[in-house]
Amino acid sequence: MIKGIIAKASITINAPVAIVWGALTKPKLIKRYMFGTNVFTDWQVGSSIIWRGEWKGKTYEDKGKIIKFEKERLLQYGHYSPLSGIPDISENYHTVTMELEKKGNKTSVSLSQDNNSTDEEREHSEKNWRIMLESMKKLLEQDLMEGPYD
């Protein structure tokens, strides 16, 4: 169920779907483009997902659950960050959805994050997601040119 104001970001990456999917699901790669975060999950629907790291000098441990997992097509999870300062209750979780679409030898990545309470929060989320997607694009396109991406 979609709720609140929705943040959106998208990008086309010059890499096959399998490579982009690997970047979304391999913790070693996620750490390289997602602000240095360490991700812990088994990627099974209903399983927990934990993100640990440091953001602006503060350590964090965000959490959520895998909602949908369709290999090389769709990844959806709930997400809560204690750094938000709001209570850890289901109403305060975002749903993050990442959809992949093959475009020849390229892959289109469409991302949405629901439950933003204001347009300012949406804009902040969109900015962070665009930075993350650009970083993933740079990582994959450079690595594909330079050698193994894993």
N, C-alpha and C positions, 0 to 999 in steps of 0.2 A: 504494500500500500504506500503510494507516494504521498508525502506530507510536506507542508511548508513551502518555502521558496526554493527553487531548484537551481543549483550551480551547474554549468555545463562547460566542457572543454573538449576539443578534438584536435587530431593531428593525423597526417599521413606519413608513414615511415617507409623508407625505401628498403624493405626487408619482407621476406615471406611471413605468413601468418604464424607458422610454427616457431620462428625465431622471436617474434613479438610476444607470443604466448609464453615462451620460456622466460622472457624478461619480466612478465607479470607474475610468474609463479616460482621462480628460482630465487631463494633468499639471497644468495651471493650476488646476483645481478640487481635485485631490488635495492640492496644496500648502496650500490654504486650510483643509482640515479634518484633515489627517493630520500634525499637529505640525510644519508648515512644511517637510516633506520635498520634495525635487525628485526626480521619477521619470523614468527614461529607459528606454524599450523601444519596440518596434514592435508589441507585442501578438500576435505570431505564435507559435504553438505551437513550442516548442523554442528560442525566442529568449531572450536574457538580459534581465534586468530589474535595474536599479540604483536604489537609493534613497540620496540624499545629503542631509546636513543637519547639524544640531547638536542634541544631546540632553544636557540637564543640563550645558551648558558644554563638551561634547566633540564634535568633528566626527566624523562617521561616514560610511561607505560600505558599506551592506548590499548583498547581491547574491542572485540566484536565477535561475530559469528559468521561463518560462511553460509550464505542463503542460497545461491545458485552457482553451479560450476559446470559449464558445458565446454569441454576442451576445445581450444582454439576458436571459441566463439563468444562466450559470455562468462564473466566473473562478477558476482554480486556479493557484498558483505555488509553487515551492520558495523558501525564504528562509533566508539565513544572515547573522548579524551578528557581525563581529569583536569588538564590544563585549561579547559573551557570554563572551569569554575562553576559549572551547573551540576545539579545532582545526577548521580548514576542511576537513572531510571529509564525504562524503555522509550518514553516519550522524548528523551533527549539524545537518542542515537540517530546518526545519519545512516542512510542507505546509499552506498557507493556502488554504481553499476558501470562496468567497463565492457563495451561491446567491440568485437573485432570484425572487420569485413575485408575480404580479399579483393584487391584492386589490381589485377594482373600480378606483377611481382612485388607490388607494394601492399601495405596493410593500413587500413583506416581504423583509428582507435577513437571511439566516442565514449566520453565519460560523463556521468551525472552524479550529483550528490544532493539528496533531498534534505529537508528539515532545517534549512537555513531560516533564522527568525527575522532577518532584515535584509534589505537589498545590499547594505554595507557588508554584512556577513557573507552574502552570496558572492559579491565582488572579490572579497578577500580569498574565499575558497577557490573561485575561478582563477585568480592570479597564481595561487600556489599550485593548482592542478596543471596550469599551462607551463609553469616552470618545470614541474616534474615530467610532463610529457616531452617537453623540449630536451630535457636532460636524457631521457630514455632514447629519443630519436638520435641524438648525438652519439650516445654510447653504442647503439646498435649499428648505425651507419658507419661509424669509424671502425668498430670491431669487425664488421663484415669485410671492410676493405683491408684491414691489417692482419686478420687471422681469426682463430677460434674465439667465439664470443663467450664461452663458459669459463 
